[in-house]
């Protein structure tokens, strides 16, 4: 699948707006879409994981954080990796 950073950013912003409107399930679906289209879009893992936590989908949140840690490590994004690790640690890893 071809990566389009502009489209990823737009979809990420849509996910955040959907989240802010209170549609947690809709936001989770859009975060999943962002990651499927662009697995290196690190911010989607953190906010996607938080959304899954709010939905009570703790195992899915853990998996999203782990996947995000892998992506952030591949991309050399230590800050996001640290945030994702902290979120994972709070869930009991």
Secondary structure, DSSP 8 states (H G I E B T S, - for coil): ----HHHHHHHHHHHHHHHHTT-HHHHHHHHHHHHHH-TT-HHHHHHHHHHHHHTT-HHHHHHHHHHHHHHHHHHT-HHHHHHHHHHHHHTT-
